[in-house]
Amino acid sequence: MRKLMIGQLLLCAPLLAGALLGLPSAASAAKTAPRAPLVSTGGVKQARGSTATLLGAVNPHGLVTSYHFQYGPTVAYGSQTTPGSIPAGFAKVTVGQVVGGILRGYHYRLVASNASGSKNGRDRIYSPKKTTSSKFTLAKSSGPTVFGSPYTLTGTLSGTGAGNRGIELQASPFPFLAAFEAVGAPIVTKAVGAFSSVGAFSFHVASLSTTTQFRVNTLDLRPVYSPIVTQHVAVRVILKVRSSRRRGFVRLYGTVAPAEVGARVSFQLRKPARPGKSEKTSERTTKFVTQFTSSVKRGTQKVSRFSAIVRIRTGGRYRAYVQPKKGAVVAGSSATVLLHSASGSTVKAKQK
């Protein structure tokens, strides 16, 4: 028994001496020995559109270590970030890098290397938490656009990263069978507020000559589309008036563009009206009532003409209202003219 105790003391002597002298143990020495890095692939933050910040952690294990993220649609990846550097040390360091063009379902991992070797973090699939999804809101049209007039479409894009985001306007003209095509150059939404969660925009079309469907889309790899809006185009009607050779009669004439030969022309008088119960008529205090009719005749390739000689029995403001056949344009009306009831050989007229 005494010999056994002496042997154990002899075996422990070097360890005791090392502890007294402050020398590291074999186990602690192994932990602090330089070696290949320890790598852990983390999650994602600040996901906006097709950009995101990929996270991870690296223990450089005592050596200067470089790191980067690999990502792509499959485990073959195909894209990687610019390498970053971590100084020598033994503490775990959290790292993160911004990537662009990454989509839901993509694979990614963190890779680190130093003089002792290279290590890969585990593969993860990019599945960002749902933030406020992008959504377009388009302003309602106030009515048809007169043939050949400019048209403006305004609206907002809401959601994460909606401010300062590239968008474009697309159009499909009547009868809406052609694919949507870009109109003009893309623009960038104007950020509203400090967090860029709302972007305002305004598209201007110089001249609209046919009823057209419009939509707006983002320029992402997986674009967001707005609802489709149909902007109607009304015929352009110009009404003129002159005295007739016939006593007490007046000639109403004018043009219609585009040419709408055979369309019905109604000469209407504006009269007072009682407000209705519905929302559309509750604020209305006047209405137009047809007094005479005619039809559109052939003119030129670009415009057609109409004319009628009538006796004005009731004075007031008149307009010409043209109802074309169903097609690329809708009904439209002229500006009003002030006509006085016939009391002689001439009739006074004033346009408005």
Buried (B, 14 or more C-beta within 10 A) or exposed (E): EEEEEEEEEEEEEEEEEEEEEEEEEEEEEEEEEEBBBBBBBBBBEBBBBBBBBBBBBBBBBBBEBBBBBBBBBEEEBEBBBEEBEBEEBBEEBEBBBEBEEBBEEBBBBBBBBBEBEEBEBEEBEBEBEEEEEBEBEBEEBEEBBBBBBEBEBEBBBBBBBBBEBBBBBBBBBBEEEEEBEEBEEEBEBBBBEEEBBBBBBEBEBEEBBBBBBBBBBBEBEEEBEBEBBEBBBBBBBBBBBEBBEEEBBBBBBBBBBBBBBEBBBBBBBBEEEEEEEEEEEEEEEEBBEEBBEBBBBEBEEEBBBBEBBBBBEEBBBBBBBBBBEEEBBBBBBBEBBBBBEBEEEBBEBEEE
